[in-house]
Amino acid sequence: MAHVYVSIGSNIDREQNIDVALRALTAAYGELQLSSVYASDAVGFNSAPFYNLVVGFSTTETPQAIQGRLHTIEDSNGRLRTGQLSARTLDLDLLLYDDLVLTDGKLVLPRPDIDRYAFVLGPLAEIAGSECHPVSGISYAELWSAFDDSQQQLARVEWPPAAQ
């Protein structure tokens, strides 16, 4: 079985869409390892703040099959694929598949976003800090410790949300 990490983000009906994603991933893959949920500003475009987290799970599915399932979950929750940075009901990205290094069309592993964005690296380091990036060999905890997050602040969010 491969161990997989997936990032989850939403800035449209954030609580509802993240809950739907967690339920769909649990139904497909069983027990999930969850980071905390973080709020962060949109990076690269003006929009409402995002909620982000990273989940881990084990599976026998191929990376391509996982990516297909992630797209199906996104699409069934109103994801629009405009090709531009914009608000999202749901953004599910396959970050890691064991230590696999792969470029297969649009599927690139490890996902380059890992060490570019605080909202990916911070939650990943929280649940996989001692694991190492398959290309650099540096642990996610070390990458996070060295990350300049001055322009990408994260704020931990209570999850699950308190009843209204």
C-alpha positions as CSV (number, residue, x, y, z in Angstrom):
1,M,0.0,0.0,0.0
2,A,1.2,3.5,-0.8
3,H,0.9,6.3,1.7
4,V,-0.6,9.4,0.1
5,Y,-1.0,13.1,1.1
6,V,-3.6,15.4,-0.3
7,S,-4.2,19.1,0.2
8,I,-7.7,20.4,0.6
9,G,-8.7,24.0,0.2
10,S,-11.9,26.0,-0.2
11,N,-12.9,29.7,-0.1
12,I,-16.5,29.3,-1.1
13,D,-18.8,27.9,1.6
14,R,-15.5,26.7,3.2
15,E,-16.9,24.7,6.2
16,Q,-19.5,22.9,4.1
17,N,-17.1,22.1,1.2
18,I,-14.3,20.9,3.4
19,D,-16.7,18.7,5.4
20,V,-18.0,17.2,2.1
21,A,-14.4,16.5,0.9
22,L,-13.5,14.8,4.2
23,R,-16.6,12.6,4.0
24,A,-15.9,11.7,0.4
25,L,-12.2,10.9,1.1
26,T,-13.1,8.9,4.1
27,A,-15.7,6.9,2.2
28,A,-13.2,6.2,-0.6
29,Y,-10.0,5.5,1.5
30,G,-11.1,4.9,5.1
31,E,-9.5,6.5,8.1
32,L,-7.7,9.8,7.3
33,Q,-4.8,11.4,9.1
34,L,-5.7,15.1,9.4
35,S,-3.7,18.2,9.9
36,S,-5.3,21.2,11.6
37,V,-7.4,23.5,9.4
38,Y,-5.9,26.8,8.7
39,A,-7.2,30.1,7.3
40,S,-5.0,31.9,4.8
41,D,-5.4,34.7,2.3
42,A,-5.6,33.9,-1.3
43,V,-2.2,33.9,-3.0
44,G,-1.8,35.4,-6.4
45,F,-5.3,36.8,-6.7
46,N,-7.8,38.8,-4.8
47,S,-10.5,36.7,-3.2
48,A,-12.0,35.6,0.1
49,P,-9.7,33.8,2.5
50,F,-9.2,30.0,2.2
51,Y,-9.5,27.2,4.6
52,N,-6.8,24.6,4.0
53,L,-5.6,21.3,5.5
54,V,-3.7,18.2,4.5
55,V,-4.8,14.6,4.9
56,G,-2.9,11.4,4.6
57,F,-4.2,7.9,3.9
58,S,-3.0,4.6,2.5
59,T,-4.3,3.1,-0.7
60,T,-3.6,0.6,-3.4
61,E,-4.9,2.9,-6.1
62,T,-2.5,4.4,-8.7
63,P,-1.7,8.1,-8.5
64,Q,-3.7,8.6,-11.7
65,A,-6.7,6.9,-10.2
66,I,-6.4,9.1,-7.1
67,Q,-6.2,12.2,-9.2
68,G,-9.2,11.2,-11.1
69,R,-11.2,10.6,-7.9
70,L,-10.1,14.0,-6.6
71,H,-11.3,15.7,-9.7
72,T,-14.6,13.9,-9.5
73,I,-15.1,15.0,-5.9
74,E,-14.2,18.6,-6.9
75,D,-16.5,18.5,-9.9
76,S,-19.4,17.1,-8.0
77,N,-19.1,20.0,-5.6
78,G,-19.2,22.8,-8.2
79,R,-15.6,23.2,-9.0
80,L,-15.1,25.3,-12.1
81,R,-11.9,24.8,-14.1
82,T,-11.2,28.2,-15.7
83,G,-7.4,27.7,-16.0
84,Q,-7.0,30.9,-13.9
85,L,-6.4,31.6,-10.3
86,S,-9.8,32.2,-8.8
87,A,-12.1,31.4,-5.9
88,R,-12.8,27.7,-5.5
89,T,-15.6,25.6,-3.9
90,L,-13.1,22.8,-3.5
91,D,-9.4,22.3,-4.4
92,L,-8.0,18.8,-3.9
93,D,-4.4,18.3,-4.9
94,L,-2.4,15.0,-4.7
95,L,0.9,16.1,-3.0
96,L,2.8,12.9,-2.5
97,Y,2.5,9.2,-3.3
98,D,5.1,7.5,-1.2
99,D,8.5,8.7,-2.5
100,L,7.4,8.6,-6.1
101,V,8.9,11.2,-8.5
102,L,6.6,11.4,-11.5
103,T,5.7,13.7,-14.4
104,D,2.7,12.3,-16.3
105,G,0.8,15.0,-18.2
106,K,-0.6,17.4,-15.6
107,L,0.2,15.0,-12.7
108,V,3.5,16.0,-11.1
109,L,4.8,14.2,-8.0
110,P,5.9,15.5,-5.6
111,R,3.6,18.4,-6.2
112,P,5.7,21.6,-6.7
113,D,3.3,23.6,-4.4
114,I,4.7,21.8,-1.3
115,D,7.6,24.2,-0.7
116,R,6.0,27.2,-2.4
117,Y,2.9,27.8,-0.2
118,A,2.6,28.0,3.6
119,F,-1.0,26.6,3.3
120,V,0.5,23.4,1.9
121,L,3.8,23.0,3.7
122,G,2.6,24.0,7.2
123,P,-0.2,21.4,7.4
124,L,2.0,18.8,5.7
125,A,4.8,19.4,8.2
126,E,2.3,19.1,11.0
127,I,1.3,15.5,10.1
128,A,4.4,14.3,8.2
129,G,7.2,16.4,9.7
130,S,9.8,13.6,10.0
131,E,9.2,12.4,6.4
132,C,11.5,13.7,3.7
133,H,10.8,15.4,0.4
134,P,11.6,12.7,-2.3
135,V,13.7,15.1,-4.4
136,S,15.6,17.3,-1.8
137,G,15.8,14.7,0.9
138,I,15.0,17.5,3.5
139,S,12.3,16.7,6.1
140,Y,9.0,18.6,5.9
141,A,9.6,19.9,9.4
142,E,13.0,21.4,8.3
143,L,11.5,22.9,5.2
144,W,8.7,24.4,7.3
145,S,11.2,25.8,9.8
146,A,13.1,27.5,7.0
147,F,10.1,28.7,5.2
148,D,9.6,32.5,5.0
149,D,5.9,32.8,5.8
150,S,5.9,36.6,6.3
151,Q,3.8,37.0,3.2
152,Q,1.6,33.9,3.7
153,Q,0.3,33.9,7.3
154,L,-1.7,30.9,8.6
155,A,-4.3,31.1,11.4
156,R,-5.5,27.8,12.9
157,V,-9.2,27.3,12.7
158,E,-11.4,25.3,15.1
159,W,-12.4,22.1,13.4
160,P,-15.0,20.8,13.4
161,P,-16.6,24.2,13.6
162,A,-18.6,25.0,16.7
163,A,-22.4,24.6,16.3
164,Q,-24.0,27.9,15.3
